[in-house]
Amino acid sequence: MARLLIVEHSQTGGTAAMADAVAKGAADPQIGSTELRRVEALNASVDDVLWADGYILGTPENFGYMSGAIKHFLDTVYYPVGDRTKGRPYALFVKAGNDGTGAVTAVQRIVTGLGWKPAQSPVIVVGDLTANHLRAARDLGMAIAAGLELGLY
C-alpha cells in the first residue's frame, strides 16, 4: 500500500479548500488503497516525512514566497531527513495573490536539496477559487496517488 503525506498551511481558507480537494482526489476509490496522512505544516514531523512514499505540499503565497509555516516545516525536516527520502515524488499547490511563481521557486529550491522529484506541475490558483480550480486540485491528488499505487515513482 502506498503512503501519501499532504502537508498544508492556510490562513484564509483558500489553501485548506484546495487541500480538501487534493485529499478527496487521493482517496478516490478508483485509485486503490493509498494510505493518506494530512498534516498542518506546523504539526508535521520528521516521522511523517519518513513514513510517506510521496508528498503533496500546499501553501498560500505570502509576499511572493511560501508561507512561513511551510518554510518552518521544511526547515524542521531538512537535516534530520537528509538523503533518506531522496528520489521520492512530490507535488505542490499554491493559492496565490500574485502569480505564485515566487512560492513555487522557493519550495523547489528546498525540495531539490532533499532530492525529491517533481511528479506533476504545480497547481497555482490566482484569485478566487472556482470549481475548475478545485477540480485541478482533486486531479493532482488523484494523479499522485495513482502514480504511487502503480509504482511509477
trRosetta pair geometry for C-beta under 8 A, 3 or more apart (Angstrom, degrees):
i j d omega theta_ij theta_ji phi_ij phi_ji
1 33 5.2 -69 -124 107 105 105
1 34 7.0 157 -178 -116 82 27
1 35 5.4 69 142 -20 120 104
2 32 7.6 70 24 90 108 129
2 33 8.0 135 33 87 74 63
2 34 4.8 -31 77 -117 98 82
2 35 7.0 -171 93 25 45 74
2 53 5.1 -98 -157 53 78 147
2 54 7.2 4 177 13 113 110
2 145 7.0 152 92 -155 133 61
2 148 3.6 128 -172 140 153 111
2 149 5.2 -111 5 -73 135 53
3 34 7.3 156 -96 -169 21 72
3 35 4.7 -22 -107 70 74 105
3 36 7.9 178 -156 -77 54 24
3 37 7.0 16 -176 -1 95 108
3 51 6.0 -103 144 144 150 80
3 52 5.0 -138 117 -126 99 50
3 53 4.9 117 53 0 73 92
3 54 7.7 160 89 28 53 68
3 148 7.8 -132 42 173 30 146
4 26 5.5 -133 91 -163 155 137
4 34 5.4 17 -1 172 117 121
4 35 7.1 164 23 82 69 51
4 36 5.3 -19 69 -109 98 67
4 37 7.3 177 90 28 49 68
4 52 6.2 57 -141 -148 16 108
4 53 6.9 -47 -71 56 53 85
4 54 5.3 -21 -113 72 77 93
4 55 7.5 167 -161 -88 65 23
4 56 6.8 23 177 -2 107 102
4 144 6.4 113 -130 123 134 111
4 145 5.7 -65 -36 -94 157 80
4 148 6.1 -158 -68 4 102 166
5 37 5.1 -21 -109 72 70 101
5 38 7.9 155 -163 -88 49 32
5 39 6.9 -21 -165 16 95 110
5 44 7.6 101 176 -140 123 120
5 48 5.6 117 -133 162 138 94
5 49 6.7 -120 55 -100 172 42
5 51 6.9 110 -65 79 121 97
5 52 3.6 -79 -15 -72 110 152
5 54 7.4 -176 28 92 74 44
5 55 5.1 -21 71 -110 96 73
5 56 7.4 -177 94 29 50 64
6 19 6.1 132 159 -154 131 98
6 22 6.0 144 -124 111 138 125
6 23 6.0 -97 8 -78 166 89
6 26 7.2 -156 -49 6 123 160
6 36 7.0 9 -3 -169 108 96
6 37 7.2 -177 27 91 69 49
6 38 4.4 -11 65 -112 111 77
6 39 7.2 154 83 24 59 60
6 55 7.7 146 -91 -164 31 55
6 56 4.8 -17 -109 69 77 101
6 57 7.9 173 -157 -83 52 25
6 58 6.9 17 -176 -4 94 112
6 141 7.8 -9 -84 -113 131 105
7 39 5.6 -19 -106 72 71 89
7 40 7.8 56 -157 163 63 10
7 41 5.4 85 170 -94 95 69
7 44 4.7 8 -122 -74 117 160
7 48 7.5 113 -77 127 110 139
7 55 6.8 -12 9 -163 105 104
7 56 7.6 169 27 86 61 51
7 57 5.3 -16 69 -113 94 71
7 58 7.2 -178 94 27 47 72
7 70 7.2 123 127 -121 107 82
7 73 5.8 150 172 175 141 162
8 15 6.0 170 -173 145 106 108
8 16 6.8 125 140 -97 138 55
8 19 4.2 -8 -89 -91 166 144
8 38 7.1 -6 10 -168 114 92
8 39 7.8 153 25 82 71 42
8 40 6.5 -57 74 -118 73 47
8 41 6.3 -118 90 -38 23 89
8 57 7.3 159 -82 -166 52 44
8 58 3.8 -2 -114 62 93 111
8 59 7.4 -161 -147 -64 55 46
9 15 6.5 11 89 106 46 153
9 40 6.7 84 -96 -167 62 75
9 41 4.1 -34 -57 8 104 132
9 42 7.3 88 -103 -22 109 84
9 58 7.1 -177 29 98 51 75
9 59 5.7 22 50 -116 98 67
9 60 6.9 -93 101 10 87 85
9 67 4.4 -135 92 80 138 153
9 69 3.8 147 -110 76 149 130
9 70 5.3 -127 10 -43 128 84
9 73 7.9 -158 -42 -14 118 128
10 13 5.9 84 158 -92 127 15
10 14 6.6 -176 -146 57 109 52
10 15 3.7 -162 -95 66 92 98
10 16 3.7 -109 30 -35 168 87
10 17 7.9 127 -130 3 154 63
10 19 7.0 -119 -38 1 127 127
10 58 7.5 -11 -57 124 92 114
10 60 6.4 106 -124 -36 51 109
10 95 7.5 45 -119 28 91 144
11 15 7.7 57 14 22 59 118
11 60 5.9 -68 17 13 99 155
11 62 7.9 85 -7 -82 142 116
11 67 7.2 175 -30 -122 107 132
12 60 7.3 92 23 -96 94 152
13 16 5.2 -62 -149 43 45 116
13 17 6.0 50 154 -26 76 101
14 17 5.8 -52 -150 31 30 110
14 18 6.7 27 152 -14 62 104
14 60 6.6 92 70 -99 109 105
14 95 4.0 146 120 -168 116 154
14 125 7.4 -150 171 91 117 130
14 129 5.8 175 -141 -37 90 119
15 18 5.5 -52 -151 38 37 113
15 19 6.2 41 148 -23 67 104
15 58 5.1 146 -175 151 101 107
15 59 6.4 -42 -129 177 147 9
15 60 4.9 -106 -39 -54 130 80
15 67 7.9 -70 -25 -30 170 140
15 93 7.6 150 -143 108 80 99
15 94 7.9 -34 -106 -152 104 30
15 95 4.4 -130 -69 9 74 129
16 19 5.4 -50 -145 36 34 114
16 20 6.5 43 151 -25 64 98
17 20 5.6 -44 -151 27 34 116
17 21 6.8 32 150 -15 61 103
17 129 5.8 -93 97 -29 141 179
17 134 6.8 -67 148 -100 99 110
18 21 5.7 -56 -155 37 36 111
18 22 6.3 39 148 -21 68 104
18 58 5.9 173 96 -146 113 133
18 93 5.2 -160 152 134 135 141
18 95 5.9 -164 -9 -59 140 107
18 123 7.5 178 -163 104 128 126
18 125 6.8 -160 -84 9 134 139
18 129 7.1 -145 -61 -113 87 132
18 133 7.3 -66 -98 146 99 101
18 134 6.9 -138 -106 -110 56 64
18 137 4.4 -152 -158 -113 78 155
19 22 5.4 -49 -143 36 35 114
19 23 6.2 36 156 -19 66 105
19 38 6.8 118 169 -154 114 125
19 58 4.8 -147 -77 43 97 168
19 93 7.7 -177 -73 68 60 133
19 137 7.8 -81 -53 178 19 134
20 23 5.9 -58 -150 38 27 110
20 24 6.4 28 152 -20 63 106
21 24 5.7 -52 -147 34 32 112
21 25 6.5 33 154 -18 64 105
21 134 4.4 -165 -87 -166 152 78
21 135 7.5 -95 -167 -61 136 17
21 137 3.8 80 93 94 125 115
21 138 4.4 -86 175 -58 92 79
21 141 7.0 -175 126 -3 60 131
22 25 5.8 -58 -154 36 30 111
22 26 6.3 25 153 -16 66 109
22 56 5.7 -173 175 137 139 152
22 58 6.8 -153 5 -63 155 132
22 93 6.4 -145 -66 0 135 149
22 137 5.0 -77 -56 168 77 91
22 138 6.8 -136 -81 -92 28 33
22 140 5.7 -38 -116 82 92 105
22 141 3.8 146 -171 -61 53 114
23 26 5.7 -55 -143 39 32 110
23 27 6.1 17 160 -7 66 113
23 36 6.3 115 -147 172 84 147
23 38 5.5 -13 -98 -72 131 141
23 141 6.2 -119 -39 -129 12 152
24 27 6.1 -67 -142 47 26 101
24 28 7.0 58 151 -60 60 80
24 138 5.6 -36 81 -122 102 101
24 141 6.7 107 63 77 50 157
25 28 5.8 -20 -160 -24 35 114
25 137 7.1 -169 -8 123 136 58
25 138 3.8 152 -61 -174 113 57
25 139 6.1 -122 -130 -43 148 12
25 140 6.5 104 80 62 159 52
25 141 2.9 127 74 71 107 106
25 142 3.9 -91 179 -34 99 79
25 143 7.7 -7 153 4 130 63
25 145 7.1 175 126 12 76 125
26 31 7.1 -51 -170 20 35 174
26 34 5.9 -98 172 95 86 142
26 36 5.3 119 118 -100 124 129
26 56 7.4 -135 -64 2 139 147
26 141 3.8 -91 -35 179 80 100
26 142 6.7 -136 -72 -70 37 35
26 144 6.6 -27 -100 72 102 99
26 145 4.1 144 -144 -49 68 131
27 31 7.6 -165 168 36 8 132
27 34 7.2 -124 -96 72 45 101
27 36 5.6 -66 -72 -9 95 152
27 141 7.7 -23 4 153 63 129
27 145 7.6 -155 -46 -98 28 166
28 31 4.9 98 74 -14 86 104
28 141 7.8 127 -10 111 102 104
28 142 5.5 7 16 -105 139 100
28 145 7.4 152 36 76 88 147
30 142 7.9 10 74 -143 107 115
31 34 5.8 -32 122 -2 128 115
31 142 6.1 -150 -75 -146 120 71
31 145 4.6 13 -172 118 153 119
31 146 5.1 -113 -135 -75 92 74
31 149 5.9 163 165 -15 83 152
32 145 7.5 -171 45 152 92 99
32 146 7.6 127 5 -112 107 56
32 149 4.1 136 34 -138 148 146
33 149 7.6 124 42 -116 55 116
34 145 4.2 -104 -14 -153 167 104
34 148 6.1 84 -113 81 118 126
34 149 5.9 -88 -62 -62 97 103
36 145 7.7 -30 -79 -100 105 123
37 48 6.3 -156 123 -147 140 96
37 51 6.8 29 12 103 159 135
37 52 6.8 -122 44 -78 118 105
39 43 5.5 -131 -177 90 97 96
39 44 4.3 122 113 -86 129 84
39 45 7.9 -97 175 7 161 69
39 48 5.5 -48 2 -135 161 158
40 43 4.8 61 66 21 88 108
40 44 7.1 -150 86 -31 37 85
40 69 7.5 -50 164 170 83 141
41 44 5.7 -42 -142 9 33 117
41 59 7.8 54 -62 -93 148 88
41 67 7.1 150 36 88 165 121
41 69 3.9 112 85 142 131 101
41 70 5.0 -89 -127 -80 152 51
41 72 6.7 107 144 65 107 96
41 73 4.3 -100 -166 -38 87 132
42 69 5.0 -66 -51 -145 88 107
42 72 6.5 21 -104 88 69 138
42 73 7.3 -101 -72 -62 29 92
44 48 5.0 -100 -159 59 77 154
44 49 7.4 80 164 -45 105 87
44 73 4.9 31 64 -134 122 118
44 76 7.7 142 91 74 81 136
44 77 7.4 -46 124 -42 102 130
45 48 4.9 113 55 0 68 98
45 49 7.3 -129 104 0 44 86
45 76 7.5 -82 -127 134 45 129
45 77 7.4 132 168 -83 28 103
46 49 5.7 -57 -153 37 36 111
46 50 6.2 29 154 -14 70 109
46 76 7.3 -127 -50 137 82 89
46 77 5.1 161 -93 -122 67 83
46 80 4.5 -51 -109 107 143 136
46 81 6.0 -162 -140 -61 90 83
47 50 5.8 -57 -141 42 30 107
47 51 6.1 40 155 -30 64 107
48 51 5.7 -55 -151 29 27 118
48 52 6.7 19 158 -19 62 110
49 52 6.3 -64 -153 31 29 107
49 55 7.4 0 -129 -83 77 130
49 77 4.9 103 -18 -156 156 145
49 81 5.4 -53 114 -95 142 135
49 85 6.1 -70 159 -59 101 154
50 81 6.8 -160 -64 -119 84 89
50 84 6.4 -9 -113 121 95 133
50 85 7.0 -122 -100 -66 52 107
52 55 5.9 95 118 -71 148 76
52 88 7.4 101 111 -179 88 149
53 88 6.5 -167 173 -140 41 112
53 148 5.4 118 100 -147 124 119
53 153 7.7 128 150 85 97 118
54 88 5.7 -166 -96 175 52 96
54 89 4.4 -9 -126 69 111 91
54 90 6.6 -179 -170 -81 74 44
54 91 8.0 32 165 -1 110 89
54 119 6.9 11 -152 -25 129 154
54 144 5.8 -173 132 178 141 106
54 147 7.6 105 -86 88 168 105
54 148 5.0 -123 5 -81 137 124
54 153 6.2 71 -86 81 124 157
55 88 6.8 74 -3 126 97 117
55 89 7.4 -175 33 102 66 54
55 90 4.3 -14 71 -113 98 92
55 91 7.5 -175 99 29 58 58
55 116 6.7 -43 40 -140 125 145
56 90 6.9 163 -85 -163 34 65
56 91 4.8 -13 -114 66 82 94
56 92 7.3 -180 -160 -78 60 27
56 93 7.1 20 177 -1 101 99
56 140 6.9 122 -135 138 132 109
56 141 6.7 -25 -65 -100 173 70
56 144 5.8 178 -65 40 113 172
57 70 6.3 93 -175 -144 115 123
57 90 6.6 16 -5 -177 101 115
57 91 7.5 -176 26 90 67 46
57 92 5.1 -15 67 -111 94 76
57 93 7.6 -177 93 29 51 61
57 107 6.2 179 96 -152 147 140
57 111 7.8 -143 -5 -63 147 139
58 70 8.0 -148 84 -87 36 130
58 92 7.5 159 -84 -161 40 53
58 93 4.8 -8 -111 66 85 95
58 94 7.6 -176 -153 -77 55 35
58 95 7.7 39 -179 -11 93 94
59 62 8.0 -87 166 -3 102 94
59 66 4.5 -15 161 -151 164 85
59 67 4.7 -156 -156 6 98 96
59 69 7.9 -179 -121 69 93 88
59 70 4.4 -45 -92 -24 124 156
59 92 7.6 -24 19 -164 99 97
59 93 7.8 158 28 87 56 54
59 94 5.8 -15 72 -112 79 74
59 95 7.6 -147 108 29 37 75
59 103 5.7 -166 98 -172 123 128
59 107 7.0 -179 15 -65 143 132
60 67 5.3 69 50 -62 80 113
60 94 7.3 100 -141 -164 18 66
60 95 4.8 -38 -109 71 70 97
60 96 7.5 154 -167 -84 57 33
60 97 7.7 39 178 -22 97 95
60 103 7.8 -135 122 -106 31 156
61 64 6.6 12 176 -106 105 20
61 65 7.2 126 -162 53 65 26
61 66 7.5 -55 -115 -96 48 31
61 94 5.6 57 -52 178 93 112
61 95 7.0 -141 2 90 78 47
61 96 4.0 38 0 -121 138 70
61 97 5.6 -142 77 20 108 76
61 98 6.1 -117 126 32 147 86
61 100 5.2 -122 -63 -104 139 57
61 102 6.7 98 -152 64 109 96
61 103 4.4 -116 -106 -30 81 135
62 65 5.7 -44 75 68 74 79
62 66 7.1 2 32 124 94 20
62 67 5.1 92 -7 -102 128 56
62 68 6.9 -54 71 -20 159 76
62 103 7.7 95 23 -88 59 113
64 98 6.0 -4 -90 30 77 152
64 102 3.6 46 170 39 78 167
64 103 7.3 -151 170 -39 33 72
65 71 7.7 10 150 -56 113 131
65 102 5.4 -66 -73 137 45 113
65 103 5.9 103 168 -88 19 65
65 106 5.3 63 -151 -34 76 161
66 70 4.6 -92 161 78 119 128
66 71 5.6 144 90 -52 111 87
66 94 7.9 -99 -106 -113 73 109
66 103 4.6 113 -73 -147 59 83
66 106 4.9 -139 -7 90 102 129
66 107 5.4 108 -68 -57 139 92
67 70 4.8 94 60 8 86 98
67 71 6.9 -148 97 -3 46 88
67 103 8.0 27 -19 -130 58 120
68 71 5.4 -56 -147 41 35 115
68 72 6.1 42 151 -25 68 103
69 72 5.5 -48 -147 33 32 115
69 73 6.5 37 151 -21 62 101
70 73 5.5 -47 -150 33 35 115
70 74 6.4 31 153 -15 65 105
70 107 7.1 -35 145 -95 133 107
71 74 5.9 -57 -148 40 31 108
71 75 6.1 33 153 -20 65 108
71 106 7.6 -41 -89 152 102 128
72 75 5.6 -55 -144 39 29 113
72 76 6.1 33 155 -25 64 109
73 76 5.7 -59 -149 33 27 113
73 77 6.5 0 164 0 64 110
74 77 6.4 -67 -141 46 28 94
74 78 5.9 48 161 -54 66 102
74 107 7.6 -164 -66 -131 152 68
74 110 4.8 33 176 153 144 153
74 111 7.5 -88 -128 -60 124 72
75 78 6.0 -37 -139 1 24 119
76 80 7.8 -23 151 19 57 121
77 80 6.1 -84 -152 57 44 100
77 81 4.9 31 165 -20 87 123
78 81 6.5 -77 -152 38 11 102
78 110 6.8 -87 -97 -169 121 102
78 113 7.0 12 -150 105 111 123
78 114 6.6 -113 -130 -76 69 100
79 82 6.5 22 -173 -66 38 76
81 84 5.6 -123 -177 49 62 103
81 85 5.4 -21 175 4 119 116
81 114 6.5 8 100 -138 129 110
83 86 4.7 -13 -166 -27 70 126
83 115 6.4 49 -135 2 66 149
85 88 4.8 -51 176 10 85 132
85 114 6.1 -10 78 168 108 109
85 115 7.0 157 94 70 65 100
85 116 6.7 -6 125 -76 106 89
86 114 7.1 -158 -89 152 60 58
86 115 3.2 -10 -130 106 80 153
86 116 7.7 -117 -130 -58 35 43
87 115 6.0 -21 -29 145 50 108
87 116 7.7 -42 49 -116 9 33
87 117 6.2 6 -155 -15 39 117
88 115 7.8 78 23 104 71 85
88 116 5.5 -39 74 -120 77 80
88 117 7.1 178 86 24 26 84
88 153 7.1 60 -158 145 45 122
89 116 7.0 85 -161 -172 10 85
89 117 5.5 -47 -101 75 57 88
89 118 7.5 32 -154 166 73 11
89 119 3.7 49 -169 -55 121 124
89 144 6.7 -177 120 -144 125 92
89 147 6.6 -52 77 113 174 133
89 148 7.2 -141 50 -74 130 87
89 153 3.8 -60 -29 -147 128 153
90 111 5.6 -94 51 -166 159 149
90 116 4.4 27 -7 164 123 133
90 117 7.1 145 19 67 77 38
90 118 6.5 -51 71 -103 77 45
90 119 6.5 162 56 3 24 98
91 118 7.1 89 -97 -156 53 68
91 119 5.4 -67 -59 58 93 98
91 120 4.6 15 -115 46 119 103
91 122 7.3 157 -175 -101 69 51
91 123 7.9 35 164 -1 109 94
91 140 5.7 174 148 -177 148 107
91 143 7.7 108 -77 84 159 108
91 144 5.1 -114 -1 -73 135 132
92 104 6.4 138 109 -122 146 77
92 107 5.6 131 -116 105 147 154
92 108 7.9 -87 -14 -61 158 77
92 118 7.9 -50 3 -124 101 98
92 122 4.3 -28 81 -113 100 99
92 123 7.5 -170 101 30 54 64
93 122 6.6 163 -93 -168 34 75
93 123 4.3 -11 -115 65 90 101
93 124 7.5 -174 -157 -74 54 37
93 125 7.6 21 -179 -2 95 98
93 137 5.7 57 -129 -119 158 94
93 140 6.2 147 -64 80 117 170
94 100 4.3 130 106 -148 138 115
94 103 4.8 139 -130 93 137 138
94 104 6.1 -91 -26 -59 149 84
94 122 6.2 21 0 170 105 124
94 123 7.3 175 26 90 63 55
94 124 4.8 -5 62 -115 105 75
94 125 7.1 -174 93 29 58 65
95 125 5.3 -17 -117 67 59 106
95 129 7.5 -36 -127 -68 112 104
96 99 6.2 -44 157 113 151 9
96 100 3.4 -94 -66 -65 148 90
96 103 6.8 -151 -95 18 98 134
96 124 5.6 13 -8 -172 130 94
96 125 6.4 167 24 80 79 46
96 126 4.7 -34 82 -94 107 69
97 126 7.4 82 -163 -146 6 73
98 102 7.3 31 71 14 134 115
98 126 7.2 -71 104 -128 21 111
99 102 7.8 96 68 -2 83 82
99 124 7.5 27 163 160 52 144
99 126 6.3 -14 -116 -89 39 136
100 103 5.5 -59 -162 42 59 111
100 104 5.9 57 145 -23 84 106
100 122 7.5 -172 147 125 126 133
100 124 3.8 161 95 -149 166 124
100 125 7.7 108 -66 45 145 33
100 126 6.4 -118 -21 -70 110 90
101 104 5.5 -55 -144 39 36 113
101 105 6.0 37 158 -20 69 107
101 124 7.8 7 -60 -115 53 161
102 105 5.9 -53 -144 37 28 110
102 106 6.3 29 157 -20 63 108
103 106 5.8 -56 -147 36 29 111
103 107 6.4 24 158 -14 65 107
104 107 6.1 -60 -150 39 28 105
104 108 6.1 28 155 -21 65 112
104 122 5.0 -131 -118 11 119 170
104 124 6.8 -53 -53 -76 127 123
105 108 5.7 -57 -144 37 28 113
105 109 6.5 35 157 -26 63 102
106 109 6.0 -51 -155 25 29 112
106 110 7.1 17 155 -9 61 106
107 110 6.1 -66 -157 40 35 104
107 111 6.1 16 159 -6 73 113
108 111 6.2 -62 -135 46 28 99
108 112 5.9 37 162 -28 65 108
108 118 7.6 -10 -120 -64 98 122
109 112 6.0 -58 -152 30 22 114
109 113 7.0 23 151 -18 58 105
110 113 5.7 -55 -161 31 36 113
110 114 6.9 30 146 -14 66 104
111 114 5.2 -49 -149 38 45 114
111 116 4.2 -54 178 52 100 123
112 115 7.6 45 179 -74 33 24
112 116 7.4 -86 -75 53 26 73
117 153 7.1 179 74 -152 121 103
118 121 7.5 49 165 -88 127 33
119 143 7.4 164 131 127 108 102
119 144 5.7 100 96 -112 144 84
119 147 5.8 166 -172 88 130 165
119 153 5.8 -35 -103 -90 121 132
120 123 7.9 4 124 -35 120 88
120 140 5.9 180 98 -136 157 83
120 143 5.5 87 -75 106 141 140
120 144 6.5 -93 -5 -64 125 88
123 133 7.8 127 169 -162 113 72
123 136 5.1 157 -139 135 126 110
123 137 5.7 171 119 -87 161 63
123 140 5.1 -93 -24 -55 135 144
125 129 6.1 25 168 -100 152 72
125 133 4.5 63 -111 -148 129 131
125 136 7.8 158 -70 68 102 131
125 137 7.9 -31 -36 -53 129 111
129 133 4.9 -128 -151 76 69 140
129 134 6.2 67 175 -49 113 93
130 133 4.9 106 50 2 69 100
130 134 7.3 -137 96 1 40 86
131 134 5.8 -57 -149 40 34 109
131 135 6.2 40 150 -23 66 106
132 135 5.5 -51 -146 35 32 115
132 136 6.5 36 152 -21 64 101
133 136 5.7 -52 -152 33 32 112
133 137 6.6 31 149 -17 64 103
134 137 5.5 -49 -147 36 37 113
134 138 6.3 41 150 -20 65 103
135 138 5.5 -51 -147 36 33 113
135 139 6.3 36 152 -20 64 105
136 139 5.6 -52 -147 36 31 114
136 140 6.6 40 150 -26 62 100
137 140 5.5 -47 -153 27 34 116
137 141 6.9 33 151 -15 63 101
138 141 5.8 -54 -155 36 35 111
138 142 6.4 34 149 -17 67 107
139 142 5.5 -54 -146 39 34 113
139 143 6.1 36 156 -23 68 106
140 143 5.9 -55 -145 34 28 111
140 144 6.5 20 160 -13 63 106
141 144 6.2 -59 -146 38 27 104
141 145 6.2 21 160 -12 64 113
142 145 6.0 -63 -145 43 27 107
142 146 5.9 24 160 -18 66 112
143 146 5.9 -57 -142 39 25 109
143 147 6.2 26 158 -20 62 109
144 147 5.8 -55 -147 36 29 112
144 148 6.4 29 154 -18 63 106
145 148 5.8 -56 -150 37 31 111
145 149 6.2 31 153 -20 66 108
146 149 5.6 -54 -145 38 32 112
146 150 6.1 19 159 -9 67 112
147 150 6.0 -62 -141 45 27 103
147 152 4.2 -81 -157 55 80 123
147 153 5.3 64 144 -23 110 105
148 151 7.7 32 179 -71 29 31
148 152 7.6 -68 -53 40 22 83
148 153 6.2 -30 -89 34 59 118
